[in-house]
Amino acid sequence: VGSDHLSLLAPVAELRAMAALDGVRYVRPPLEAIRLEAPQIGTITSEGVGLLGADDWHEVGFTGRGVRAAVVDFGFFDWSSLQDKGELPKNTICINHTTQDNCGEAIPDNDHGSACAEILYDMAPGIETLYLYTFDDEADLARIVDHMIEAGVDVVSLSIGWVNGEPNDGSGLVSSQANRAWSLSDVFWAAAAGNHRLRHWEGHFVDTNGDGRHEFDAGGNVLNVLAYDGGYREISGHFTAALTWNDWPQTAQDYDLYLLRRDGNTWRAHRSSTLVQDGDDPPAELLHADLAPGVYALLIEARHQEGGPEYLELFALHTRLDARYRVKSSSILEPATADGAVAVAAFPHKDPAALEDYSSMGPRNPKGGGPFEPSACGQEPGPSCKPDFAGPDWVSSASYLPSALGGTSAAAPHIAGAAALVRSAYPSWSSQEVYEFLKDRAEALSPQSVEAGPSGAGSAQDAAWGWGRLHLGDPPEDSIVKVDRFLAVPQGPIIRVEWQTSTEINNKGFNLYRGALAGTEIVSINATLIPSHAPSPPDGATYSWSDASINPGQTYLYSLEVVGGDGKKTHHG
């Protein structure tokens, strides 16, 4: 059970009877959810860790220590083996909300979730716990968020997108769960924006000749041809088209969606989605087909219009639309549209000055649906401006070798990992403070344009790059040293001073001071700084010093001075 939605398997013959039960509003299939990856053949050895400056943070000890992170996906192929190999942290916990055994570990198609988890761990190798949450459909998300809140999860990465479930204004079923995690538990939720900039159209329903068919241009073209640059193109394989209109949550406006196939000079109906919207149904149509090679087109037809034509939005999930009809703006998928989600665009790590041409753009729709408002972004962006940041894609992982993981799927866990590093450095900060820190350090690009990026880091948010290309910048100079034990033990003619640390971040070393109980001057007893011996930040180390310049029968006091890399000095003992 997830909020007011119940997910179950039922015989098709019983669906009408189920829908007629008291307390049941409607029965529908699960919303369409897709991985936001862009597959590619080839080996890419570089990672986004160095590109974003995370390695500099690791060197001084900021690795995500104390942070609890999570990845949400359909499943995690071979996750326990990746854990054994050190590709995932030792404290990785998989929470299974699917019908698959052991979080889908034995299903190769689930390598998408595993690769996303690897990226987050590469960015923040010191995280306290990594939760892997699996799900079958949107009804599982409420239980996942419940567990996140109970477990105290700080940072989440989600590289799945949904269509047909909301007006793309951040208020839908899936977006509400990201909002709930943020409002109740201050979770920093990084969500892939989508790879649908070239697979999206929206606009008002236009029918100048009264035949009930939408005209996509002023020439009366009623077919949104699935071609490039106006030329016919054969396509094949799995095809999905999703149509919605701005009459949420229930509508009597009824539109149908048809997929046509070209036969000689004739277009023939091939598939259709003709749900009846009669006042208590969501304004959505979803069409699936496995296509043999051929030329296809999409047709939108109005069956019933009550109160006038609506504003329509169309996604072709697996196929680019004709260049004449693409609407790049407002192509972000749920839940990246949510207030509680940080929407992540993608740029290729080999060419970080160019945004991926498929990376979905904002802004999100206004409340209730389109049309979107371009002025939502700019120097003083409103809450509708999305995305928030851009992260790298086409990065390597053990799960995808010899290929690479591309798309906003790869970008989102980079931003989640960066947030984990900031939270480890500033554990008292809220997710909003972490966001502001990342915003102020985002790298802006020039010349200024909606394609190239904002004019200055942290000064403008546009509909393509958000605040800009994420970069962590220089790590904090604060020194963090935890001294767990400090002892002075008489051993014959000497006093052996011992101390042990559990954490050393940005630490140069130590000075020892000694004074007598009778109030004599406190003096340094080491001629040069005792250097830090910590093997790798933020680990600690054990130290000792033999003090032979003492007088028998005298009581001594010892003080330990910590000298941080930032020049600050603190005393213990």
N, C-alpha and C positions, 0 to 999 in steps of 0.2 A: 504494500500500500504506500503510495506517495501522495501526500496532501489529500486532495479530494479526487484523486485518480486511482483506479485499480487496474493493474495489468494482469491478464489471465489468458489462458488458452481455452477456446470454446468452439463447438461445432458451428459451422456456417449456418446450418438450418435453424439454429436457436437464436441467432442474433436479433431478429425482430422481436421475439418474445422477451429477450433480455432488455432491449431498449424500452419496452412498454412497462417494465417493473416500476413500482413506486420508488422514488428517490434516484432514479437513473435519468440523467439529462440526455445523454446520447451515447452511442457505442460507435467507435471508430478504430481503425488500425493505429498503431503507434506512429508518431510523427517521424518524418524522414530525417535521419541523422547520418552524417557522413564524416569520414576522416578528412582532415584538411591538409592532406599531403599532395605533393606533385612528384610522381615517381620519375626516376632518371637512371639510366645505365651508366656506370663508370665509377671510378674510385676518387673520392675527395678526401685527402688526408688531413686538411686543415680543419680546425674547430673554431667555433665562435668565441671560445673562452679568452684567447689572447686578443681577438679583435675588439671585444668589449672591455678589456682591461681587467678582467677577473683574475688573471694570473698574478697581477701586481698586488691585489688584495690578498691572495693566498700566501704570497711570500712573507707578508708581515703578520699573518695569523688570522685574517678574517676569512673564514671558510664556511660560514653558516652554522657554526657551533651553537647549540642550544635551540636551534630552529627546527620546527616540525613541518615537513613539506609533504605534498600529496600530488599525485597524478591521477586523473580520471580518464578512463578509456574503455573500449569494448573488451579488452583483455590484454594479457602480458605474456607473450610467447617466451618460453624458456627462462622465465624470470629468476627462478631459484638457481639455475646454472649460471646466469649472469652474476648473481650475488656471490656464488662460490668463486668466480673468476675475478671478483673485485670490480666489476663494471657497475654494480649497484651496492649500496652500503650494507654492512652486516645487519644493521637493524632495519631491514625492509620487511614490511608487514602487508600482505595482500588481503584485502577485504572483498570477499566474493559476493556480488549481487547479481550474478548471471546464472543461467542454466548450465553453464560449462563447469567442468571440474577444475579445481585449483586455479581459478582466475584465467582459464583458457590457456594454460601454460603449454599444452600440447598442440595448439592450433597455430600453424605458421603465419596465417593472415593477421594474427595479433601482434606481429613484430612492430607495428606502428606504436602501440602503447609502450613497449619495451624501449624503443629508440628514444621516445620522448622522455622517459624516466632516466635514461642514461645521460641525456643532455643536461637535465636539471642537476643530476649528481656531479657531472663534470664541472658545472658552474659553481656548485656549493658542496664540495667533497666532505665537509665537516658536519653536515646536518645531523641532528640528533636522531630523527626517525624519518623514514620515507614510507608513506602509505600509498599503496596501489589500490585504487577503487575501480572495480569493474561494474558494468551495468548492461542490461538488455535494452531498456527503453526509458523514456522520460519519467515514468512512474517510479523508477528506482532512485532518482536523484534526491528526493526528499530524505530518504533513509541515509543516503551517503552524507548529505549535509548534516543530518542529526549526529552521525558518528564524528564528522569533522569537529563539530562544536564540542562534543563530549571529550574528544581526544586532544583538543587544544591545538589544532592545525593552524599554522601561521600563514603558509603560502601554498597556493594551488595552481597547477597548470592543467588546462583543458584544451585539447586540439581537435575537438569534435564540434560540428556546426549543425544547426537544425533549420528547417524551412517549414512553412505552412502552419506554424503553431502560434504566430503572433503577428501584429502589425509592424514588426521591426522597429518598435519604439522603446524597447527595453522593458516591456510590461508583461511579456508572455510567460507561459508555464515554466520554461527552462530558465529564462532570465530571472524569474522570481526567486529561484533557488540560489543563484549567485548573489542576488540582493539580500537574501536571508542570511547567508553565510557572512556577508560583509557587515550587515547591520547588527547581528546578534553576537558575532565572534570576531569581528574586525579582521577577517581573512583577506589577504591580498590575492585576488583571483585573476590570473593571467589567462586570457582566452584568445585563441586564434581568430583573427578577423574574418578569414575565409579567402578562398582562391577564385572568386567569382566576379571580378571586375569586368571580364569579357564575356560573361555568361548571364548577364542581367539586363533586363529592360523594365521600364515602368513609364506610365503615362495615363492620361485620361482616356476613357473609352470614347472612340470617335466613330460615328456611323452617319456619313453625310447622305447616303442614298437610301437609308432606311431598310436595308436588307438584314439587319441584326448582326452583322459581322464587323469586328473592329478593323479600322483602317490604320495601318502602321505609318503611313506617310500621306502627304498632301495629294499624291497621285492616286490615292484610293487603293493602295496595295493592302490586301487583307491577309497576306501570308508573311509571317516572319520567317523567311527562308534561312535554313541552317547552313549558311555558306560563308565564305570569306570575301569581303570586298565586293559583294553583289554577284559573284559568280557561283554557279552551281558546284556543289562539292559532294561527293559520295561520303557517307558516314556509315558506321556499323558498330555493333556491340551494344552494351547496356546504355539505355537512354532514360533520363528522368526529367520531367518538366513540372514545375510547381507554380501555380497561379493563386494569388490572393488579391483581395480588394479591400478598401478602407471602410468597412462597415462592421467592425468588430464590436462585441464578441459573437453576436448572432445576427443573421441577416435574412431578409426575404428577397434580396437582390440575387439573381441566379445567372451565373455565367458558366459556360462549358468550354472545355479545352480539347482540341482535336489535333492529332498527329496525322498528316497526310503524306502519302508516298507518290512520287511521280511515276506514271506509267505512260511512256511515250510523251505525248503533249497534254496528258490529262492527270489531274491530281485526284487521287482516290483516298477515302478515309482508311486509315490503317489501325489506329488506336484512338481511344477517347476517354475522357474523364467527365462524366455527366451527372455528378451528384445533384440531388434536388435540394436547393436552399429555399425553405418556405417559412422562415421566421425564427426557427430554433436551431439553426445550423451555423457552424463557423464559415466565414467567407473564404473557402479554400477548395482548390481542385489539384489533384496529384495524378500524374500520368507516368506509368512505367512501360517500357518495351525493350525487348532484345531484338536489335535490328540486323537484318541481313543487309549486305552492302547495297546502297541505293541513295537516291536524293529525296530528302524529306523536308517538310515545312510544318509550321505551327499555325493554327487558326483559333481565334477566340470568338465565341458567339454568345450573344445575350439571349437567354431564354425568357427572362422576366426582369424588367427594370421598374422598381417601385420608388418613385421620387427622383428619378433622373439617373444618368450614368455615373459610374463610380471611377475612382482612381485605381488602376490595376498595377500589379507588380508581378514579374515573371522571372523565374530562375530556370535555366537549362543546366542542370547540375554537372553533367559530364561532357558538354559540348559547347564550344564557343558559338555565339550568335553572329549573324551577319553584321559586319562592321557598320552598316548604315543604321542599325537599330540598337546597337549597344548603348546602354546608359551606365557609365562607369560609376557614377556617384551613387551613394546610398545602397551599396551592394554588400554591406556587412551582414553576417549571419548571426542569429541568436546562438549563445547568450552574450556575445561580444558587444551587443547593443545595450546591455544592462548598466545601470548606474554603478552597481557593485562589481563590475568586471573591468579589467584593464585590457582593452582591445589591442591586439598586436598585429601589425603589418609585417611584411617580409622583404628583405633585400638579399641578393646573392653575396655570400661572404667574399667571393673573389672580385666583386665589383660593388663595393659598398656605397658608391655614389648613385647607384641606379636602383630604384624600387622595382621589384618584380612586376611585370606587366599584368599578371593575374591577381596581384594582391588587392583584396577588396578595399573599397573606399567608403568613406562616410560622406555626409553626416548620416546619422540614423534618422528615421522618420519622426515627425512630430507625433504627439499623443494621438492615438487612434488610427495612425497610418499616414501615407503620403498625401500630397507631394512634399518632398524634403525641402528644407530651406537652406540654400547655399550659405547665407550669412550666419549660420550656426557656428561656423569656424572662423578663425581670424585672431586678431590681437586680444580680443576679449571673448573667448569662446563660451558658449553655453553648454549645458549638460548633454545636448544632442550631438556635440562634435565628437566624432570618432574617426580614426583610431586614436590611441594614446601614444604608442611608441612603435618603432620599427626595430626588428631583430633579424639576425642572419639566418639564412637557410642554405641548403645543399651542404650540410656538414656531415662528417662521418660518424658512425657508431658501430659497435660490434654487431648489433642486430641487423644492420642494413648492408654491411660489407658483402661484395665489393661495390655496391651502389651507395647512394647517399640519400639522406632524408631532406626533401625540399618542401616548399610551401610554408604557409603560416603555421602549420603543425610544428615545424622545426623552430620557428621564431619564438613561439609562446613559452616553451620551457626555458629558453635563454633569459627571458625577462623575469620569469618566476625565480630562477636561480640567482639573478642579480638582486632581486628583492630579498632573498634569503641572506645574501652577504650583508646588505645594508642593515637588516634586522639583527644579524649577529653582532654588528658593530655598535648598534644603538638599540639594545633590547627593550628599552622603555618606549620607543616610538610607536605611534599608531600606523596603520597601513596608509593613511592619508599623508603622514609625515614622510614615510618611505617614498610614496608617489612624488611628493614635492621635491625630494632630494634627487630622484631620477630625472624628473622634469628639468630641474635647473642644470643638470649635467648632460642632457641630451645634445647630440651634435647636430646642429642645423646645417643645411646645405645651401648652396647658391648656384645659379641665380634663383631668386625666389619665384616659385610657381607652384601650382597645385600638384605638379608631377615631381618637382625637384626638392621641395621641402620648405620649411619655414625660414624666416629671415634671421632669426636669432635664437640661440638655445634658451628655452624656457620663456620666450617672449611671444610666441604665436603658435597656434595649433591649427594645422590644416587638415584637409580631408583625405590626404594620401599617406603622409609620414607621421601624422599626429604631432607631437612635440619635437620629433626628429629621430635620428638614429641613436639608439641607446648606447651610452658609454659611461662606465662607472667613474672614470677620472682617477685622480690620485686617491689612494686609500687614506683613511683617517690617520692623523699623526698621534692620536692618543695612545698612551702606553697602558696596557692592562697586564698586571702581574699579580698573581694570587700566591701568597706565601702561606703554605699549610703548616709548616713546622719550623721553629727557630729555637735551638738549644745551645747552651754553653756547658760543657762537661769537663770537670777537672780530671786530668790524666797524668799524675805524677808532677813533673816540673812544668807541664804545659796545660793550657786550657784549649780544648778542641771545640770550635764553634761550628755547628752544623745547621743547615737550613734546606728546605725542600719546597719547590714550587709545583703547582698543578697546571698553571697557565702562564705563558709568557708571550705577549704580543707586543711587537715593536719595543723590545727591551735591549738596551746596550749592555748592562751589567750591574755590578753591585760594589758598594763601598762598605767597609766595616768600621764602626766607631766603638771606642772603649772609654769608660770613665770609672773612677773609684766611688765606693759608697759614701766616702767622706766628703764628696762634693768637689773633687778635683776636676780639672778641665776635661771635656770630652774631646778625644783626639782620634784621627784616622790611623789605623794600624796597617793598611795596605798601601804600598807606594804607588801602585798603578791600579786602574780599574780591573776588577775581577769580571771577566767577560761572561756573557750569557752562554750556557752550555746546552740550552734546550735543543734537542735534535731537530725538531721541525715545529714551527708554530702551528697551533697554540699549545703544544705539549709543554710539560714542565721538566725540571731536572733536579738533581741532588748535588749539594755543594758542601765543602768543608774547608776550614782554615785553622791551622795550628798556631796559637799565640804563645810564644816562648818568652816574651819580654814582660814577665810578671814577677811580683814579689810574693813569697810564701806568706800565708796568713791574711792576705788582703782580700776583700770582697770586691768584685768587679761587676759593672753593668755593661752590656753590649747592645748596640743598635745597628740595624741593617738598613742601609740606604739603597733604594732602587733608582737607577738612572735610566729613564725612558729615552726612546729615540727622539722624542719631541723635546728633550732637554729638561722635562719636569722630574723632580726628585721627591720621593716619598720614603717615609721611615717606618720600620717595623722593629718591635722588640723593646 
